[in-house]
């Protein structure tokens, strides 16, 4: 599979993953969970779902040995996004505009980390 085709699949699967995370979060809310638990539960469910969908449909690899690196990459992207959104919001004065600007950058960073560090051939065992 070409790199561009893999990246296009990554973006499509990302849409599915976003929807799943939102549904999981919403389910916790509908079960009257406190907000912190709904966010935590939604993120954990989303991360596990993302591992399986991204691993299977994008990188064609579901080796459980890749999960720790997947979680580490996921946390790195979250932390980077958190830092950058704080800085960009100081300029834009809008969390929504800032995240809209950062989303494409975070997608590329995520893809690079997952393709080079998590799902790189020969790195799963």
C-alpha positions in Angstrom: 0.0 0.0 0.0 1.4 3.4 -0.9 2.0 6.0 1.8 -0.7 8.3 0.4 -3.3 5.5 0.3 -2.4 4.6 3.9 -2.7 8.2 5.0 -6.1 8.6 3.3 -7.2 5.4 5.1 -5.9 6.9 8.3 -8.0 10.1 7.8 -11.1 8.0 7.0 -10.6 5.7 10.0 -10.0 8.8 12.1 -13.5 10.0 11.3 -14.9 6.7 12.5 -12.8 6.8 15.6 -14.0 10.3 16.5 -17.6 9.2 16.1 -17.0 6.2 18.3 -15.3 8.2 21.0 -18.2 10.7 21.0 -20.7 7.9 21.3 -18.8 6.3 24.1 -18.6 9.6 26.0 -22.3 10.2 25.4 -23.2 6.8 26.7 -21.4 7.6 30.0 -23.2 10.9 30.2 -26.6 9.2 29.6 -25.7 6.8 32.4 -25.5 9.8 34.6 -21.7 9.5 35.1 -19.9 12.6 36.4 -18.1 14.6 33.6 -14.6 13.4 34.6 -15.7 9.7 34.4 -17.5 10.3 31.1 -14.4 11.9 29.6 -12.1 9.2 31.1 -14.4 6.3 29.9 -14.9 7.8 26.5 -11.1 8.3 26.1 -10.2 4.8 27.2 -12.9 3.2 25.0 -11.9 5.4 22.1 -8.2 4.7 22.5 -8.8 0.9 22.5 -11.2 1.2 19.5 -8.7 3.4 17.7 -5.9 0.8 18.2 -8.0 -1.9 16.6 -9.4 0.2 13.7 -6.1 2.0 12.9 -4.1 -1.2 13.4 -6.4 -3.3 11.2 -7.6 -0.9 8.4 -4.6 1.4 8.1 -1.5 -0.5 9.1 -2.8 -4.1 8.7 -1.3 -5.1 12.0 -3.1 -5.9 15.3 -0.1 -7.2 17.3 -0.9 -6.6 21.0 2.8 -5.9 21.5 2.2 -2.6 19.7 -0.4 -1.3 22.3 2.0 0.3 24.8 3.6 2.3 22.0 0.2 3.2 20.6 -0.9 4.5 24.0 2.4 6.4 24.4 1.9 8.0 21.0 -1.7 8.8 21.8 -0.7 10.5 25.0 2.2 12.4 23.3 -0.2 13.8 20.7 -2.7 14.7 23.4 0.0 16.6 25.4 1.3 18.4 22.3 -2.2 19.4 21.3 -2.9 20.7 24.8 0.3 22.8 24.8 -0.2 24.2 21.3 -3.9 24.9 21.8 -3.0 27.0 24.9 -0.5 29.0 22.9 -2.7 29.4 19.8 -5.7 30.4 21.8 -3.8 33.3 23.3 -3.6 34.6 19.7 -7.0 33.6 18.3 -9.0 34.0 21.5 -11.1 31.0 20.5 -10.6 27.4 21.5 -12.7 26.3 18.5 -10.7 28.2 15.9 -7.4 27.1 17.5 -8.4 23.4 17.4 -9.6 23.8 13.9 -6.2 25.1 12.9 -4.4 22.4 14.9 -6.4 19.4 13.8 -4.6 18.9 10.4 -1.2 19.3 12.1 -2.2 16.8 14.9 -3.4 14.3 12.2 0.0 14.5 10.5 1.9 14.2 13.8 -0.3 11.2 14.7 0.2 9.5 11.4 4.0 10.0 11.5 4.2 8.6 15.1 2.0 5.6 14.4 3.6 4.8 11.0 7.2 5.3 12.2 7.2 4.2 15.8 4.1 2.1 16.5 3.3 0.1 13.4 6.7 0.1 11.7 7.4 -3.3 10.1 9.6 -5.3 12.3 9.0 -3.3 15.5 6.1 -5.3 16.9 7.9 -8.2 18.5 
